Amino acid sequence: MSTAQLISSAASYVRKTLAASWETLLFLASVIIVVRNWRSHRPFSSSTYNLLAEIWSAGQDSVENWRSKLGIEPTQHLSEERHQGAGLVRHVEHKSSPGVTLIESVFDERVGLRLLDNRGSTLHTWPALYSQITPKAELIREEEIPTNDWETMVHGSALYPDGDILFNLPGLTLVRMNACGDVEWTLPSPTHHSIHLADDGNIWTLGRRYYEQPVPKFRRLRPEFRDDLVLEVSPEGKILREISLLEVLYANDLIGSVFPIGLTSSDGNPMTDLLHTNDVETLSMDMAPAFPLFEPGDALVSFRNLNLLIVFDPDSGMGEVVADRPLAAAARSRFLAGWPYFGVRQSR
């Protein structure tokens, strides 16, 4: 047996041993928690279940991705090959758009971005390595800080004509990098998801803020909860505007849309990822004539966890629901009537 085969066999044995040990430890922890609840005459609440679920998830991640955590191989970015061979490019000209394509992935075991032509050839590469970007750690929640360059990814990007590129390291920062791979600036805010370039050249992206104490203006929201933010940023990396999306929902009598998604219950569990905002874009001058209901510069926001799209005026915060009106109406009526926070959710 070759050295490589011995190493592979040993790694497989270690992984299986860790997995078996982890399942045993989790079972024992579950028995202890159940016995303690029974002896103290406390019900087995959903909060206990949530704790076990978090322990299980963290353990499974450690077992499956220990190679990545030790800096050996980016296993959390990899999946089984669906086809034989090292790769295949099939160019069907009449089904392809002209020009180039920007993609985000792991290339040669490095997180980054590549610009490809329509035949699959790489025109340019930008690295997205956390160790080389090093955003201000004091602005990042401790659990979000990666231990190596593989424990992050690119989450939204935009390319400038001169080769500069914008991209989010989710929960960490927004980065502007030049064509040589040098960091021009990072944003002092934990951004995530989409990046949009407006008519005036400003950058629109998403941020977040956590609340660990009750907030009077956000009635009925139990801490800890997270507010998603819309950020308007100058091309030089200065935050020009920060808009609370929870405030937008409250101002438009839409906060009731939060509660039917099942992130809270009567036992007092915290509500964490309320909105999970995926996208923000502003209406351009060119597209405005096709949408007479709105004005140029209005912002469109997509809330994944609410199944909801809204368009609002960034200056006033007032807006209009453009999707899932039955969900919003039902949720609003339940909220105003003081009904329990469970009920309708429109299926897709």
C-alpha positions as CSV (number, residue, x, y, z in Angstrom):
1,M,0.0,0.0,0.0
2,S,1.4,3.4,-1.0
3,T,2.0,6.3,1.5
4,A,-0.9,8.2,0.0
5,Q,-3.3,5.2,0.4
6,L,-2.1,4.8,4.0
7,I,-2.8,8.5,4.8
8,S,-6.2,8.3,3.1
9,S,-7.1,5.1,5.0
10,A,-6.0,6.7,8.3
11,A,-8.0,9.8,7.6
12,S,-11.1,7.8,6.9
13,Y,-10.6,5.8,10.1
14,V,-10.2,9.0,12.2
15,R,-13.3,10.6,10.6
16,K,-15.5,7.5,11.2
17,T,-14.2,7.2,14.8
18,L,-15.0,10.9,15.5
19,A,-18.4,10.5,14.0
20,A,-19.2,7.4,16.1
21,S,-17.8,9.1,19.3
22,W,-19.8,12.3,18.6
23,E,-23.1,10.4,18.3
24,T,-22.4,8.6,21.5
25,L,-21.6,11.8,23.4
26,L,-24.7,13.5,22.0
27,F,-26.8,10.6,23.1
28,L,-25.4,10.7,26.7
29,A,-25.9,14.5,26.8
30,S,-29.5,14.1,25.7
31,V,-30.1,11.5,28.5
32,I,-28.6,13.8,31.1
33,I,-30.7,16.7,30.0
34,V,-33.9,14.6,30.0
35,V,-33.1,13.2,33.5
36,R,-32.4,16.7,34.9
37,N,-35.7,18.0,33.5
38,W,-37.6,15.0,34.9
39,R,-36.0,15.3,38.4
40,S,-36.7,19.1,38.5
41,H,-40.3,18.5,37.3
42,R,-39.8,20.8,34.4
43,P,-41.2,20.0,31.0
44,F,-39.0,19.2,28.1
45,S,-39.2,22.5,26.4
46,S,-38.4,23.5,22.8
47,S,-35.5,25.6,24.1
48,T,-33.9,22.3,25.3
49,Y,-34.5,20.8,21.9
50,N,-33.0,23.9,20.3
51,L,-29.9,23.5,22.4
52,L,-29.5,19.9,21.5
53,A,-30.0,20.8,17.8
54,E,-27.3,23.4,18.0
55,I,-24.9,20.9,19.7
56,W,-25.7,18.3,17.1
57,S,-25.2,20.8,14.2
58,A,-21.8,22.0,15.6
59,G,-20.7,18.5,16.2
60,Q,-21.6,17.3,12.7
61,D,-19.8,20.3,11.2
62,S,-16.7,19.5,13.2
63,V,-16.8,15.8,12.1
64,E,-17.4,16.5,8.5
65,N,-15.2,19.5,8.0
66,W,-12.3,18.9,10.4
67,R,-9.9,19.0,7.5
68,S,-11.0,22.5,6.6
69,K,-10.8,23.7,10.2
70,L,-7.2,22.4,10.4
71,G,-6.3,24.1,7.1
72,I,-5.8,20.9,5.2
73,E,-8.6,21.1,2.6
74,P,-11.7,23.3,2.0
75,T,-14.1,20.5,2.5
76,Q,-17.2,22.7,3.4
77,H,-17.0,24.1,-0.2
78,L,-16.7,20.8,-1.9
79,S,-19.3,18.3,-3.1
80,E,-19.3,15.0,-5.0
81,E,-18.6,15.2,-8.8
82,R,-21.8,14.7,-10.8
83,H,-19.9,13.8,-14.0
84,Q,-16.8,12.0,-15.0
85,G,-13.7,14.0,-16.0
86,A,-12.0,17.1,-14.8
87,G,-14.5,19.5,-16.4
88,L,-16.5,20.2,-19.5
89,V,-17.4,23.4,-21.4
90,R,-20.2,23.3,-23.9
91,H,-20.8,26.5,-25.8
92,V,-24.2,26.8,-27.5
93,E,-23.9,30.2,-29.1
94,H,-27.6,31.0,-29.7
95,K,-28.4,30.2,-26.1
96,S,-25.5,32.3,-24.6
97,S,-25.3,36.0,-23.9
98,P,-22.4,37.8,-25.4
99,G,-19.6,39.2,-23.1
100,V,-18.0,37.8,-20.0
101,T,-19.2,36.2,-16.8
102,L,-18.1,36.9,-13.2
103,I,-18.3,33.9,-10.9
104,E,-17.6,33.4,-7.2
105,S,-16.3,30.0,-5.9
106,V,-13.2,28.2,-4.7
107,F,-10.5,27.9,-7.3
108,D,-7.3,25.9,-6.8
109,E,-8.3,25.7,-3.1
110,R,-8.6,29.5,-2.7
111,V,-11.8,31.5,-2.2
112,G,-12.1,34.1,-4.9
113,L,-13.6,35.4,-8.1
114,R,-13.0,34.7,-11.8
115,L,-13.9,36.5,-15.0
116,L,-14.6,34.0,-17.8
117,D,-15.2,34.4,-21.5
118,N,-18.1,32.5,-23.2
119,R,-15.8,29.5,-23.9
120,G,-14.9,29.0,-20.3
121,S,-11.4,30.5,-20.4
122,T,-10.3,32.5,-17.4
123,L,-9.6,36.1,-18.2
124,H,-8.8,37.3,-14.7
125,T,-8.8,36.2,-11.0
126,W,-9.2,38.1,-7.8
127,P,-8.4,36.4,-4.4
128,A,-10.8,36.8,-1.5
129,L,-8.7,35.6,1.3
130,Y,-9.7,36.7,4.8
131,S,-6.1,36.7,6.1
132,Q,-5.1,39.2,3.4
133,I,-8.2,41.4,3.8
134,T,-8.4,41.5,7.6
135,P,-11.4,43.6,8.4
136,K,-11.6,45.2,11.8
137,A,-12.3,42.3,14.2
138,E,-13.9,44.5,16.9
139,L,-16.8,45.2,14.5
140,I,-17.5,41.5,14.0
141,R,-19.3,39.1,16.3
142,E,-16.9,36.6,17.8
143,E,-18.7,33.6,16.4
144,E,-18.5,35.1,12.9
145,I,-14.7,35.4,12.8
146,P,-13.1,32.7,10.6
147,T,-10.2,30.7,11.9
148,N,-8.8,30.3,8.4
149,D,-9.3,31.5,4.8
150,W,-11.7,28.6,4.0
151,E,-14.3,29.5,6.7
152,T,-15.8,32.2,4.6
153,M,-17.1,32.8,1.1
154,V,-18.0,35.5,-1.4
155,H,-21.6,36.8,-1.0
156,G,-22.5,39.2,-3.8
157,S,-20.2,41.0,-6.1
158,A,-20.0,43.8,-8.7
159,L,-17.3,44.6,-11.3
160,Y,-16.1,48.0,-12.5
161,P,-14.9,48.7,-16.0
162,D,-11.4,49.4,-14.8
163,G,-11.1,46.0,-13.2
164,D,-11.9,47.0,-9.6
165,I,-14.3,44.7,-7.9
166,L,-16.6,44.8,-5.0
167,F,-17.6,41.8,-2.9
168,N,-19.0,40.9,0.5
169,L,-17.4,38.5,2.9
170,P,-20.7,37.7,4.6
171,G,-21.0,38.9,8.2
172,L,-17.5,40.4,8.0
173,T,-17.1,43.3,5.5
174,L,-17.6,44.8,2.0
175,V,-14.3,44.9,0.1
176,R,-13.2,47.0,-2.8
177,M,-10.2,45.4,-4.6
178,N,-8.3,46.6,-7.7
179,A,-7.3,44.5,-10.7
180,C,-4.0,43.6,-9.1
181,G,-5.7,42.1,-6.1
182,D,-4.8,44.9,-3.7
183,V,-7.4,45.9,-1.2
184,E,-8.4,49.6,-1.6
185,W,-10.8,49.7,1.3
186,T,-13.0,47.6,3.6
187,L,-16.3,48.8,5.1
188,P,-16.5,49.0,8.9
189,S,-19.8,47.1,8.9
190,P,-20.7,43.3,8.7
191,T,-22.3,43.3,5.2
192,H,-24.0,40.4,3.5
193,H,-25.8,39.2,0.3
194,S,-26.3,41.5,-2.6
195,I,-24.4,44.5,-4.0
196,H,-26.0,47.0,-6.3
197,L,-24.5,49.9,-8.2
198,A,-27.0,52.8,-8.5
199,D,-27.2,55.4,-11.3
200,D,-25.1,57.9,-9.3
201,G,-22.3,55.4,-8.7
202,N,-23.1,54.8,-5.1
203,I,-23.1,51.2,-3.7
204,W,-26.2,49.7,-2.1
205,T,-25.8,46.6,0.0
206,L,-27.1,44.9,3.2
207,G,-25.9,45.1,6.8
208,R,-27.1,43.9,10.2
209,R,-27.4,44.9,13.8
210,Y,-28.0,42.7,16.8
211,Y,-30.1,43.6,19.9
212,E,-29.5,41.8,23.1
213,Q,-31.9,43.9,25.2
214,P,-35.6,44.8,24.5
215,V,-36.0,47.9,22.3
216,P,-39.1,50.0,22.9
217,K,-39.5,51.1,19.3
218,F,-39.5,47.4,18.3
219,R,-42.5,46.3,20.3
220,R,-43.1,42.5,20.7
221,L,-39.7,41.5,19.5
222,R,-37.8,39.4,22.1
223,P,-34.0,39.6,22.3
224,E,-31.8,38.4,21.0
225,F,-33.0,39.6,17.6
226,R,-31.3,40.9,14.5
227,D,-32.3,43.9,12.4
228,D,-31.2,43.9,8.7
229,L,-30.0,47.2,7.4
230,V,-29.9,48.8,3.9
231,L,-26.5,50.6,3.4
232,E,-25.8,53.3,0.9
233,V,-22.0,53.6,0.4
234,S,-19.8,56.0,-1.6
235,P,-17.4,54.6,-4.2
236,E,-14.6,55.6,-1.7
237,G,-16.1,53.3,1.1
238,K,-17.9,55.9,3.2
239,I,-21.3,54.9,4.6
240,L,-23.7,57.6,3.5
241,R,-26.9,56.2,4.7
242,E,-28.1,53.3,7.0
243,I,-31.7,52.3,7.0
244,S,-33.3,49.9,9.5
245,L,-35.6,47.5,7.7
246,L,-37.4,46.8,10.9
247,E,-38.2,50.5,11.2
248,V,-39.4,50.4,7.6
249,L,-41.8,47.5,8.4
250,Y,-43.1,49.3,11.5
251,A,-43.6,52.6,9.7
252,N,-45.6,50.8,7.0
253,D,-47.8,48.7,9.4
254,L,-46.1,45.5,8.2
255,I,-44.4,44.3,11.3
256,G,-47.1,41.6,11.7
257,S,-45.5,39.9,8.7
258,V,-42.7,38.8,11.0
259,F,-44.6,36.7,13.4
260,P,-46.3,34.0,11.3
261,I,-42.9,32.5,10.3
262,G,-42.6,30.6,13.5
263,L,-39.4,32.2,15.0
264,T,-41.1,32.9,18.3
265,S,-43.4,31.1,20.6
266,S,-45.0,31.4,24.0
267,D,-42.1,29.8,25.9
268,G,-39.9,32.9,25.4
269,N,-37.4,31.7,22.9
270,P,-35.4,34.5,21.2
271,M,-36.2,35.5,17.6
272,T,-32.9,35.7,15.8
273,D,-33.0,35.8,12.0
274,L,-36.3,37.5,11.6
275,L,-36.0,38.9,8.0
276,H,-33.1,37.2,6.2
277,T,-33.0,40.0,3.6
278,N,-31.5,38.6,0.4
279,D,-31.5,41.6,-2.0
280,V,-31.7,45.4,-2.3
281,E,-31.8,47.3,-5.6
282,T,-32.8,50.8,-6.5
283,L,-35.0,51.7,-9.5
284,S,-32.9,53.2,-12.3
285,M,-33.9,56.1,-14.5
286,D,-33.8,53.7,-17.5
287,M,-36.2,51.2,-15.9
288,A,-38.5,53.7,-14.2
289,P,-40.9,54.2,-17.1
290,A,-41.8,50.5,-17.0
291,F,-42.9,50.9,-13.3
292,P,-45.2,54.0,-13.1
293,L,-46.2,53.1,-9.5
294,F,-42.7,53.9,-8.3
295,E,-40.1,56.7,-8.6
296,P,-36.5,56.5,-9.7
297,G,-34.3,55.8,-6.7
298,D,-37.0,53.8,-4.8
299,A,-35.5,50.7,-3.2
300,L,-36.7,47.2,-3.7
301,V,-36.0,44.7,-0.9
302,S,-36.5,41.0,-0.7
303,F,-37.2,39.3,2.6
304,R,-36.6,35.5,2.3
305,N,-38.1,34.6,5.7
306,L,-41.2,36.7,5.2
307,N,-41.9,35.6,1.6
308,L,-42.2,39.4,1.0
309,L,-41.1,42.0,-1.4
310,I,-41.4,45.7,-0.7
311,V,-40.5,48.9,-2.5
312,F,-39.9,52.0,-0.4
313,D,-38.6,55.5,-0.6
314,P,-35.2,55.6,1.1
315,D,-35.7,59.2,2.1
316,S,-39.1,58.8,3.9
317,G,-39.1,55.1,4.6
318,M,-42.6,54.7,3.3
319,G,-43.3,52.0,0.8
320,E,-45.6,49.5,-0.9
321,V,-45.9,45.7,-0.6
322,V,-45.4,44.3,-4.1
323,A,-45.8,40.6,-3.3
324,D,-47.6,38.2,-0.9
325,R,-50.4,40.6,-0.1
326,P,-52.6,37.8,1.4
327,L,-49.7,36.9,3.8
328,A,-49.1,40.5,4.8
329,A,-52.9,41.2,5.3
330,A,-53.4,38.1,7.4
331,A,-50.3,38.7,9.5
332,R,-51.2,42.4,10.0
333,S,-54.8,41.5,11.1
334,R,-53.5,38.9,13.6
335,F,-50.9,41.2,15.0
336,L,-53.4,44.1,15.6
337,A,-55.9,41.7,17.1
338,G,-53.3,40.4,19.5
339,W,-53.6,36.8,18.3
340,P,-50.8,34.2,19.1
341,Y,-47.8,34.5,16.9
342,F,-48.3,31.4,14.8
343,G,-50.6,30.8,11.9
344,V,-50.5,31.5,8.2
345,R,-47.6,31.1,5.9
346,Q,-48.2,31.2,2.2
347,S,-46.6,28.2,0.5
348,R,-44.8,28.4,-2.8
